[in-house]
Amino acid sequence: MVITLMIGSFVAILNQTLMISALPTLMHEFDVPSSTVQWPTTGFMLTNGIMIPITAFLIETFTTRQLFLYAMGIFAE
């Protein structure tokens, strides 16, 4: 369980780092200022911060099997 949490934390930090390092390329490709291109990073971090308490609530409410089946059903459509 601890290894899974460590891998998940590492991937989340890696994802944020990759988004930040892509900002100069996005600014050049879309010819927009830095304040405009920072919105995707801000949106990602805001969504991540909102989903953490929601995930904790869902884990306490439903079983792992139910959550897995609901997630697969949502993404399969």
DSSP file (Angstrom, degrees, kcal/mol; ACC not computed):
  #  RESIDUE AA STRUCTURE BP1 BP2  ACC     N-H-->O    O-->H-N    N-H-->O    O-->H-N    TCO  KAPPA ALPHA  PHI   PSI    X-CA   Y-CA   Z-CA
    1    1 A M     >        0   0    0      0, 0.0     4,-2.1     0, 0.0     5,-0.2   0.000 360.0 360.0 360.0 -43.8    0.0    0.0    0.0
    2    2 A V  H  >  +     0   0    0      1,-0.2     4,-2.4     2,-0.2     5,-0.2   0.886 360.0  52.0 -65.3 -38.6    2.8    2.4    0.9
    3    3 A I  H  > S+     0   0    0      2,-0.2     4,-2.4     1,-0.2    -1,-0.2   0.907 108.5  51.1 -64.4 -41.3    4.6    1.7   -2.3
    4    4 A T  H  > S+     0   0    0      1,-0.2     4,-2.4     2,-0.2    -2,-0.2   0.910 111.1  48.0 -61.8 -43.0    1.5    2.4   -4.3
    5    5 A L  H  X S+     0   0    0     -4,-2.1     4,-2.4     2,-0.2    -2,-0.2   0.893 111.2  51.0 -65.0 -39.3    1.0    5.7   -2.5
    6    6 A M  H  X S+     0   0    0     -4,-2.4     4,-2.3     2,-0.2    -2,-0.2   0.907 110.8  47.9 -65.3 -41.1    4.7    6.6   -3.1
    7    7 A I  H  X S+     0   0    0     -4,-2.4     4,-2.5     2,-0.2    -2,-0.2   0.914 112.0  50.2 -65.5 -42.5    4.4    5.8   -6.9
    8    8 A G  H  X S+     0   0    0     -4,-2.4     4,-2.0     2,-0.2    -2,-0.2   0.901 111.4  48.0 -62.3 -41.8    1.2    7.9   -7.1
    9    9 A S  H  X S+     0   0    0     -4,-2.4     4,-2.3     2,-0.2     5,-0.2   0.908 111.5  50.6 -64.7 -42.2    2.8   10.9   -5.4
   10   10 A F  H  X S+     0   0    0     -4,-2.3     4,-2.6     1,-0.2    -2,-0.2   0.919 110.5  48.7 -62.0 -44.0    5.8   10.6   -7.6
   11   11 A V  H  X S+     0   0    0     -4,-2.5     4,-2.5     2,-0.2    -1,-0.2   0.882 110.3  51.6 -65.5 -38.1    3.7   10.6  -10.8
   12   12 A A  H  X S+     0   0    0     -4,-2.0     4,-2.0     2,-0.2    -1,-0.2   0.925 113.1  44.4 -64.4 -44.4    1.6   13.6   -9.6
   13   13 A I  H  X S+     0   0    0     -4,-2.3     4,-2.2     2,-0.2    -2,-0.2   0.905 113.6  51.0 -66.1 -41.0    4.8   15.6   -8.9
   14   14 A L  H  X S+     0   0    0     -4,-2.6     4,-2.5    -5,-0.2    -2,-0.2   0.900 108.5  52.1 -62.0 -41.1    6.3   14.5  -12.2
   15   15 A N  H  X S+     0   0    0     -4,-2.5     4,-2.0     2,-0.2    -1,-0.2   0.908 110.1  47.7 -63.4 -43.0    3.1   15.5  -14.1
   16   16 A Q  H  X S+     0   0    0     -4,-2.0     4,-2.1     2,-0.2    -1,-0.2   0.898 112.0  50.6 -65.1 -39.8    3.2   19.0  -12.6
   17   17 A T  H  X S+     0   0    0     -4,-2.2     4,-2.2     1,-0.2    -2,-0.2   0.902 109.6  50.4 -64.4 -41.4    6.9   19.4  -13.4
   18   18 A L  H  X S+     0   0    0     -4,-2.5     4,-1.0     1,-0.2    -1,-0.2   0.882 109.5  51.1 -65.3 -37.6    6.3   18.3  -17.0
   19   19 A M  H  < S+     0   0    0     -4,-2.0     4,-0.4     1,-0.2     3,-0.4   0.915 110.9  48.1 -65.4 -41.7    3.4   20.8  -17.4
   20   20 A I  H >< S+     0   0    0     -4,-2.1     3,-1.1     1,-0.2    -2,-0.2   0.889 109.6  52.2 -67.4 -38.3    5.6   23.6  -16.1
   21   21 A S  H 3< S+     0   0    0     -4,-2.2     4,-0.3     1,-0.2    -1,-0.2   0.697 104.5  58.3 -71.9 -16.9    8.5   22.7  -18.3
   22   22 A A  T 3X S+     0   0    0     -4,-1.0     4,-2.3    -3,-0.4    -1,-0.2   0.564  80.9  90.5 -86.1  -8.6    6.2   22.8  -21.4
   23   23 A L  H <> S+     0   0    0     -3,-1.1     4,-2.6    -4,-0.4     5,-0.2   0.902  83.5  50.3 -58.4 -46.6    5.1   26.4  -20.8
   24   24 A P  H  > S+     0   0    0      0, 0.0     4,-2.1     0, 0.0    -1,-0.2   0.902 112.0  48.7 -60.5 -38.3    7.8   28.1  -22.9
   25   25 A T  H  > S+     0   0    0     -4,-0.3     4,-2.9     2,-0.2     5,-0.2   0.918 112.0  48.5 -65.7 -42.7    7.0   25.8  -25.9
   26   26 A L  H  X S+     0   0    0     -4,-2.3     4,-2.4     1,-0.2     5,-0.2   0.892 109.8  52.8 -63.8 -39.5    3.3   26.5  -25.5
   27   27 A M  H  X>S+     0   0    0     -4,-2.6     5,-1.1    -5,-0.2     4,-0.8   0.908 114.2  42.7 -62.0 -41.6    4.0   30.2  -25.4
   28   28 A H  H  <5S+     0   0    0     -4,-2.1    -2,-0.2    -5,-0.2    -1,-0.2   0.930 115.8  46.9 -70.8 -45.8    6.0   30.0  -28.6
   29   29 A E  H  <5S+     0   0    0     -4,-2.9    -2,-0.2     1,-0.2    -3,-0.2   0.898 123.5  32.0 -65.6 -41.9    3.7   27.7  -30.5
   30   30 A F  H  <5S-     0   0    0     -4,-2.4    -1,-0.2    -5,-0.2    -2,-0.2   0.483 100.5-130.9 -96.3  -3.3    0.4   29.6  -29.7
   31   31 A D  T  <5 +     0   0    0     -4,-0.8    -3,-0.2    -5,-0.2    -4,-0.1   0.939  59.1 136.9  52.3  55.1    2.1   33.0  -29.6
   32   32 A V      < -     0   0    0     -5,-1.1    -1,-0.2    -6,-0.2    -2,-0.1  -0.891  56.6-100.9-126.6 156.8    0.5   33.9  -26.2
   33   33 A P    >>  -     0   0    0      0, 0.0     4,-1.7     0, 0.0     3,-0.7  -0.249  36.6-105.5 -73.4 167.8    1.9   35.6  -23.1
   34   34 A S  H 3> S+     0   0    0      1,-0.2     4,-1.1     2,-0.2    -7,-0.0   0.825 117.5  61.0 -65.2 -31.6    2.9   33.6  -20.0
   35   35 A S  H 34 S+     0   0    0      1,-0.2    -1,-0.2     2,-0.2     4,-0.2   0.843 107.3  45.9 -65.7 -30.7   -0.2   34.7  -18.0
   36   36 A T  H X4 S+     0   0    0     -3,-0.7     3,-1.0     1,-0.2    -1,-0.2   0.888 111.6  49.5 -76.5 -40.2   -2.4   33.0  -20.6
   37   37 A V  H 3< S+     0   0    0     -4,-1.7     4,-0.4     1,-0.2    -2,-0.2   0.617  98.1  68.9 -79.8 -11.0   -0.5   29.8  -20.9
   38   38 A Q  T 3X S+     0   0    0     -4,-1.1     4,-2.3     1,-0.2    -1,-0.2   0.629  77.8  84.2 -79.7 -12.5   -0.3   29.3  -17.1
   39   39 A W  H <> S+     0   0    0     -3,-1.0     4,-2.9    -4,-0.2     5,-0.2   0.883  84.9  53.7 -60.1 -41.1   -4.1   28.6  -16.9
   40   40 A P  H  > S+     0   0    0      0, 0.0     4,-2.4     0, 0.0    -1,-0.2   0.916 110.8  47.2 -61.0 -39.5   -3.8   24.9  -17.8
   41   41 A T  H  > S+     0   0    0     -4,-0.4     4,-2.3     2,-0.2    -2,-0.2   0.923 113.7  47.5 -65.6 -43.1   -1.3   24.4  -15.0
   42   42 A T  H  X S+     0   0    0     -4,-2.3     4,-2.4     1,-0.2    -1,-0.2   0.916 112.6  49.6 -63.2 -43.1   -3.5   26.3  -12.5
   43   43 A G  H  X S+     0   0    0     -4,-2.9     4,-2.5     2,-0.2    -2,-0.2   0.886 110.1  51.0 -63.0 -39.9   -6.6   24.3  -13.6
   44   44 A F  H  X S+     0   0    0     -4,-2.4     4,-2.5    -5,-0.2    -2,-0.2   0.937 112.7  44.8 -63.1 -46.8   -4.7   21.0  -13.2
   45   45 A M  H  X S+     0   0    0     -4,-2.3     4,-2.3     2,-0.2    -2,-0.2   0.876 113.7  50.3 -67.7 -36.2   -3.6   21.8   -9.7
   46   46 A L  H  X S+     0   0    0     -4,-2.4     4,-1.8     2,-0.2    -2,-0.2   0.928 112.4  46.7 -65.9 -44.8   -7.0   23.2   -8.7
   47   47 A T  H  X S+     0   0    0     -4,-2.5     4,-2.3     1,-0.2    -2,-0.2   0.903 112.0  51.4 -62.9 -41.3   -8.7   20.0  -10.1
   48   48 A N  H  X S+     0   0    0     -4,-2.5     4,-1.3     1,-0.2    -1,-0.2   0.910 109.7  49.7 -61.9 -43.1   -6.2   17.9   -8.3
   49   49 A G  H  < S+     0   0    0     -4,-2.3    -1,-0.2     1,-0.2    -2,-0.2   0.819 112.9  46.9 -66.4 -31.3   -6.8   19.7   -5.0
   50   50 A I  H  X S+     0   0    0     -4,-1.8     4,-1.2     1,-0.2    -1,-0.2   0.861 109.5  53.4 -76.7 -36.8  -10.6   19.3   -5.3
   51   51 A M  H  X S+     0   0    0     -4,-2.3     4,-2.7     1,-0.2     5,-0.2   0.743  94.1  70.5 -74.1 -22.9  -10.4   15.6   -6.2
   52   52 A I  H  X S+     0   0    0     -4,-1.3     4,-1.9     2,-0.2    -1,-0.2   0.953 104.8  37.7 -62.6 -51.0   -8.3   14.5   -3.2
   53   53 A P  H  > S+     0   0    0      0, 0.0     4,-2.1     0, 0.0    -1,-0.2   0.865 116.3  53.9 -69.0 -31.6  -11.1   15.0   -0.6
   54   54 A I  H  X S+     0   0    0     -4,-1.2     4,-2.5     2,-0.2    -2,-0.2   0.917 108.4  49.6 -65.2 -41.3  -13.7   13.7   -3.0
   55   55 A T  H  X S+     0   0    0     -4,-2.7     4,-2.5     2,-0.2    -1,-0.2   0.898 108.6  52.6 -63.7 -40.7  -11.6   10.5   -3.5
   56   56 A A  H  X S+     0   0    0     -4,-1.9     4,-1.6    -5,-0.2    -1,-0.2   0.916 110.8  47.8 -61.4 -42.2  -11.3   10.1    0.3
   57   57 A F  H  X S+     0   0    0     -4,-2.1     4,-1.7     1,-0.2    -2,-0.2   0.923 112.1  49.1 -63.3 -44.3  -15.1   10.4    0.6
   58   58 A L  H  X S+     0   0    0     -4,-2.5     4,-2.9     1,-0.2    -2,-0.2   0.880 108.5  53.3 -64.6 -37.9  -15.7    7.9   -2.2
   59   59 A I  H  < S+     0   0    0     -4,-2.5    -1,-0.2     1,-0.2    -2,-0.2   0.868 112.3  44.9 -65.6 -35.6  -13.2    5.4   -0.7
   60   60 A E  H  < S+     0   0    0     -4,-1.6    -1,-0.2    -5,-0.2    -2,-0.2   0.797 118.8  43.4 -76.0 -27.3  -15.0    5.5    2.6
   61   61 A T  H  < S+     0   0    0     -4,-1.7     2,-0.2    -5,-0.1    -2,-0.2   0.892 117.0  34.2 -86.1 -42.7  -18.5    5.2    1.0
   62   62 A F  S  < S-     0   0    0     -4,-2.9     2,-0.1    -5,-0.2    -1,-0.0  -0.696  81.6-106.9-114.9 162.5  -17.9    2.5   -1.7
   63   63 A T     >  -     0   0    0     -2,-0.2     4,-2.3     1,-0.1     5,-0.2  -0.418  34.6-110.3 -80.0 164.2  -15.9   -0.6   -2.0
   64   64 A T  H  > S+     0   0    0      1,-0.2     4,-2.4     2,-0.2     5,-0.2   0.882 118.8  53.6 -62.4 -38.5  -12.8   -0.8   -4.2
   65   65 A R  H  > S+     0   0    0      2,-0.2     4,-2.5     1,-0.2    -1,-0.2   0.915 108.6  48.5 -64.2 -43.3  -14.6   -3.1   -6.6
   66   66 A Q  H  > S+     0   0    0      2,-0.2     4,-2.6     1,-0.2     5,-0.2   0.929 112.0  49.0 -63.4 -45.0  -17.6   -0.7   -7.0
   67   67 A L  H  X S+     0   0    0     -4,-2.3     4,-2.6     1,-0.2    -2,-0.2   0.913 111.8  49.6 -60.9 -42.5  -15.3    2.3   -7.6
   68   68 A F  H  X S+     0   0    0     -4,-2.4     4,-2.5     1,-0.2     5,-0.2   0.931 112.3  46.7 -62.1 -45.9  -13.3    0.3  -10.2
   69   69 A L  H  X S+     0   0    0     -4,-2.5     4,-2.2     2,-0.2    -2,-0.2   0.898 113.1  49.0 -66.4 -39.9  -16.5   -0.8  -12.0
   70   70 A Y  H  X S+     0   0    0     -4,-2.6     4,-2.3     2,-0.2    -1,-0.2   0.921 112.3  48.9 -63.1 -43.7  -17.9    2.8  -12.0
   71   71 A A  H  X S+     0   0    0     -4,-2.6     4,-2.4    -5,-0.2    -2,-0.2   0.922 112.3  47.3 -64.2 -43.6  -14.7    4.3  -13.3
   72   72 A M  H  X S+     0   0    0     -4,-2.5     4,-1.5     1,-0.2    -1,-0.2   0.878 111.8  51.6 -65.3 -36.7  -14.4    1.7  -16.1
   73   73 A G  H  X S+     0   0    0     -4,-2.2     4,-0.8    -5,-0.2    -2,-0.2   0.894 111.2  47.1 -65.8 -39.3  -18.1    2.3  -17.0
   74   74 A I  H >< S+     0   0    0     -4,-2.3     3,-0.5     1,-0.2    -2,-0.2   0.931 116.7  42.1 -68.2 -45.5  -17.6    6.1  -17.2
   75   75 A F  H 3< S+     0   0    0     -4,-2.4    -1,-0.2     1,-0.2    -2,-0.2   0.676 106.7  63.0 -78.5 -16.4  -14.4    5.9  -19.3
   76   76 A A  H 3<        0   0    0     -4,-1.5    -1,-0.2     1,-0.2    -2,-0.2   0.725 360.0 360.0 -78.6 -22.0  -15.7    3.2  -21.5
   77   77 A E    <<        0   0    0     -4,-0.8    -1,-0.2    -3,-0.5    -2,-0.1   0.496 360.0 360.0 -76.0 360.0  -18.5    5.3  -22.9
